[in-house]
Amino acid sequence: MDWDALTDDLVVVFCTVPDAPTGEAIADALVGERLVACVNIIPGVRSIYRWKGEVCRDDELLLVMKTRSELAPELAGRVKALHPYETPELICLPMGGGSAPYAEWVRNETRR
């Protein structure tokens, strides 16, 4: 693995969705609008959480999105507009480092 790239300008954003059609619709919009370079849709997530005083258990999917950090605020706003949840999960983590060719691809596939 080529870990020669500093990727301080790149982030990974996590978001859960209730079903595959919702995940695909959000992914299609974000990739189409070049807010992200890629969205992985990971099935089989079981979420247990507290919501409005109740413990909830739901089967969900996890979206893993890669983008430039400067686009994260706009990405969050777009996800909130497209997402059916009142409060969608949005967690943004710095990429930190990675493959130079992959990092360059993410930069090139997101709008500037």
Backbone bond lengths (Angstrom), bond angles and torsions (degrees), N, CA, C in turn:
res aa  C-N    CA-C-N  psi(-1)  N-CA   C-N-CA  omega(-1)  CA-C   N-CA-C  phi
1 M - - - 1.459 - - 1.517 109.05 -
2 D 1.277 115.38 137.54 1.459 123.17 -179.03 1.528 109.05 -94.53
3 W 1.345 117.39 98.33 1.470 121.91 -178.68 1.513 110.06 -103.14
4 D 1.298 116.87 47.65 1.454 120.48 -172.58 1.522 114.14 -99.26
5 A 1.304 118.04 5.13 1.459 119.15 -175.17 1.523 111.18 -109.91
6 L 1.315 115.39 131.49 1.452 119.47 167.03 1.515 106.01 -82.02
7 T 1.312 115.26 131.61 1.463 118.88 -175.41 1.523 110.16 -125.74
8 D 1.310 116.68 41.74 1.461 120.74 -179.63 1.526 112.33 -60.42
9 D 1.316 117.43 -20.71 1.464 120.88 -179.94 1.531 112.69 -89.78
10 L 1.336 117.47 2.26 1.459 121.28 -177.69 1.524 111.00 -116.52
11 V 1.337 115.84 149.76 1.459 121.66 179.56 1.526 110.31 -135.43
12 V 1.323 114.22 160.35 1.459 122.90 171.16 1.524 105.91 -115.67
13 V 1.324 116.94 130.49 1.461 121.88 -178.73 1.527 108.47 -117.64
14 F 1.328 115.45 130.45 1.464 122.15 178.56 1.523 109.99 -105.54
15 C 1.318 115.71 142.16 1.462 121.28 177.65 1.527 108.21 -154.59
16 T 1.332 117.49 131.26 1.460 120.26 174.56 1.526 109.67 -91.23
17 V 1.328 115.26 150.73 1.464 122.44 177.24 1.527 108.71 -134.76
18 P 1.344 116.86 157.97 1.461 119.09 -174.96 1.529 115.57 -76.84
19 D 1.347 117.11 -24.01 1.465 118.76 -175.01 1.529 110.06 -160.86
20 A 1.339 114.56 168.11 1.467 120.63 -177.31 1.528 113.25 -63.08
21 P 1.334 120.02 -43.95 1.468 117.96 179.11 1.536 112.78 -59.09
22 T 1.329 117.20 -39.26 1.469 119.96 177.63 1.523 110.17 -65.20
23 G 1.324 117.06 -45.66 1.464 120.82 179.37 1.510 112.53 -60.57
24 E 1.318 116.14 -43.39 1.462 119.85 -179.83 1.520 111.79 -68.42
25 A 1.315 117.54 -37.76 1.470 120.35 178.22 1.525 110.93 -64.47
26 I 1.326 116.73 -43.84 1.467 120.36 178.28 1.518 109.97 -65.49
27 A 1.326 117.26 -45.45 1.470 121.01 179.93 1.523 111.25 -61.12
28 D 1.333 116.93 -45.89 1.470 120.31 179.40 1.524 111.31 -58.80
29 A 1.330 116.50 -44.08 1.464 120.04 -179.56 1.522 111.15 -63.98
30 L 1.317 117.11 -47.22 1.470 120.54 -175.27 1.524 112.34 -68.19
31 V 1.334 116.64 -40.27 1.471 119.47 177.23 1.529 109.28 -69.74
32 G 1.322 116.66 -42.57 1.463 120.73 179.38 1.515 113.39 -60.82
33 E 1.329 115.84 -35.83 1.463 120.90 179.40 1.530 112.37 -87.22
34 R 1.316 116.53 1.61 1.473 124.38 178.97 1.535 112.54 61.41
35 L 1.327 116.06 27.73 1.471 119.71 173.67 1.513 110.89 -79.49
36 V 1.336 116.68 -22.46 1.460 122.66 175.40 1.514 108.54 -136.50
37 A 1.316 115.54 154.64 1.457 119.84 175.52 1.522 110.54 -85.30
38 C 1.335 115.93 -30.52 1.452 120.52 -172.94 1.521 109.72 -157.94
39 V 1.325 115.83 147.39 1.461 122.16 171.27 1.521 107.57 -130.89
40 N 1.312 116.79 121.91 1.465 121.64 170.74 1.523 106.73 -91.98
41 I 1.312 116.37 134.16 1.469 121.70 177.31 1.524 106.73 -110.64
42 I 1.321 115.34 111.77 1.460 121.50 -174.47 1.529 108.69 -107.66
43 P 1.347 117.07 115.25 1.459 119.95 179.17 1.533 111.56 -81.62
44 G 1.324 115.16 171.86 1.454 120.24 171.06 1.513 115.52 83.47
45 V 1.315 118.17 22.76 1.459 121.41 178.49 1.531 107.93 -88.64
46 R 1.296 117.15 128.20 1.469 122.49 175.29 1.511 106.90 -109.05
47 S 1.316 117.64 114.69 1.458 122.41 -177.13 1.526 109.61 -104.87
48 I 1.322 115.56 130.75 1.459 122.87 173.95 1.517 105.62 -122.10
49 Y 1.323 116.48 121.17 1.457 120.23 -172.27 1.525 109.72 -153.46
50 R 1.314 114.60 165.06 1.455 120.35 176.37 1.530 107.71 -101.07
51 W 1.342 116.02 130.48 1.461 121.14 179.32 1.522 108.48 -141.35
52 K 1.325 115.33 120.72 1.463 122.86 178.42 1.534 111.69 51.88
53 G 1.343 114.73 44.21 1.452 121.68 175.13 1.514 115.61 83.69
54 E 1.305 118.36 -1.47 1.460 122.18 -178.44 1.524 110.32 -116.25
55 V 1.322 116.61 145.65 1.459 121.01 172.01 1.521 107.36 -85.28
56 C 1.316 115.70 125.43 1.463 122.35 -177.11 1.526 110.26 -115.00
57 R 1.296 115.40 151.38 1.467 122.56 175.59 1.527 107.31 -132.83
58 D 1.318 115.99 121.74 1.464 119.77 -178.35 1.515 110.99 -138.68
59 D 1.325 115.44 144.68 1.457 121.17 169.17 1.520 106.84 -86.02
60 E 1.327 116.01 128.91 1.461 121.40 -177.06 1.523 109.44 -136.86
61 L 1.308 115.40 178.01 1.450 123.20 171.09 1.519 106.61 -120.40
62 L 1.318 116.29 153.54 1.462 121.32 180.00 1.523 109.41 -110.22
63 L 1.333 115.64 126.75 1.464 121.12 172.02 1.520 108.30 -94.07
64 V 1.323 116.28 129.61 1.461 122.83 175.50 1.528 105.98 -116.78
65 M 1.334 115.38 111.74 1.463 121.17 -172.11 1.526 110.61 -114.50
66 K 1.321 116.74 138.45 1.460 122.33 179.04 1.518 110.34 -115.33
67 T 1.346 115.17 130.20 1.459 119.48 -177.35 1.525 110.16 -157.78
68 R 1.312 115.01 -179.44 1.464 121.48 173.93 1.523 108.94 -85.48
69 S 1.312 117.06 143.18 1.469 121.79 -175.39 1.524 111.89 -59.19
70 E 1.312 118.30 -33.46 1.466 120.16 -179.32 1.528 112.51 -66.65
71 L 1.336 117.59 -19.21 1.454 121.31 178.79 1.530 112.75 -91.17
72 A 1.323 117.90 -8.58 1.467 121.43 -174.94 1.534 113.20 -57.40
73 P 1.330 120.39 -44.44 1.466 118.30 178.74 1.535 113.06 -62.00
74 E 1.315 117.40 -41.74 1.465 120.20 178.47 1.528 110.53 -67.87
75 L 1.321 116.44 -39.38 1.459 121.42 176.30 1.527 110.46 -58.81
76 A 1.322 117.38 -46.16 1.466 121.32 179.48 1.525 110.97 -60.16
77 G 1.305 117.39 -44.12 1.456 120.85 178.56 1.518 112.23 -62.51
78 R 1.304 116.06 -40.25 1.474 120.27 -179.88 1.525 110.79 -67.89
79 V 1.348 116.92 -42.54 1.460 119.89 178.05 1.529 109.77 -61.05
80 K 1.329 117.21 -44.29 1.469 120.23 179.29 1.525 111.32 -59.78
81 A 1.328 117.69 -36.67 1.461 121.22 179.63 1.529 112.42 -70.96
82 L 1.328 116.99 -31.44 1.462 121.51 -176.28 1.523 113.71 -92.66
83 H 1.314 117.28 -20.27 1.464 122.76 -169.48 1.523 111.90 -83.46
84 P 1.338 118.03 139.90 1.463 119.84 179.81 1.531 114.43 -77.74
85 Y 1.338 118.37 -17.15 1.457 120.43 -178.33 1.528 111.05 -76.19
86 E 1.306 116.10 146.96 1.458 121.65 175.16 1.531 110.89 -61.97
87 T 1.323 115.90 -39.54 1.470 121.93 179.52 1.527 108.60 -133.45
88 P 1.328 118.11 86.15 1.470 118.58 -179.79 1.525 111.72 -68.64
89 E 1.310 114.08 146.46 1.463 120.08 173.97 1.525 108.56 -69.23
90 L 1.311 116.80 126.52 1.462 122.89 173.97 1.517 107.49 -137.79
91 I 1.323 116.12 111.19 1.458 121.68 179.48 1.518 107.23 -123.90
92 C 1.322 116.37 124.12 1.461 122.43 -176.37 1.526 108.57 -114.56
93 L 1.327 116.11 122.99 1.462 121.67 179.90 1.529 110.27 -122.57
94 P 1.322 117.28 140.56 1.470 119.03 176.50 1.518 110.21 -66.57
95 M 1.313 116.22 142.53 1.456 120.49 177.69 1.525 110.27 -72.10
96 G 1.306 117.45 -40.39 1.462 121.42 175.23 1.509 115.27 81.41
97 G 1.302 117.88 -56.17 1.456 121.69 -179.10 1.511 109.25 -163.86
98 G 1.307 116.48 164.13 1.455 119.62 179.46 1.510 112.12 170.93
99 S 1.284 114.47 -164.18 1.455 122.00 -179.74 1.529 110.13 -71.30
100 A 1.316 116.28 127.91 1.465 120.72 -179.42 1.530 112.21 -59.12
101 P 1.343 119.50 -46.33 1.467 118.62 179.51 1.532 112.22 -63.50
102 Y 1.322 117.89 -37.67 1.462 120.05 179.24 1.526 110.27 -67.65
103 A 1.320 117.29 -44.78 1.471 121.12 179.20 1.525 110.55 -58.91
104 E 1.316 116.76 -42.54 1.463 120.18 179.40 1.531 110.50 -65.48
105 W 1.326 117.16 -38.35 1.460 121.06 177.47 1.532 110.34 -61.28
106 V 1.339 117.97 -45.22 1.468 120.98 178.73 1.523 109.86 -59.54
107 R 1.324 117.01 -44.63 1.465 120.37 178.95 1.529 111.88 -61.04
108 N 1.325 116.13 -43.07 1.463 120.58 -176.79 1.525 113.54 -71.91
109 E 1.326 117.51 -26.41 1.464 121.29 -176.67 1.521 113.92 -92.78
110 T 1.327 117.19 -1.71 1.458 120.89 176.67 1.520 108.56 -111.01
111 R 1.327 114.83 148.61 1.468 117.58 -175.27 1.521 111.43 -72.25
112 R 1.326 113.17 157.22 1.465 120.26 -177.40 1.499 109.72 -115.08
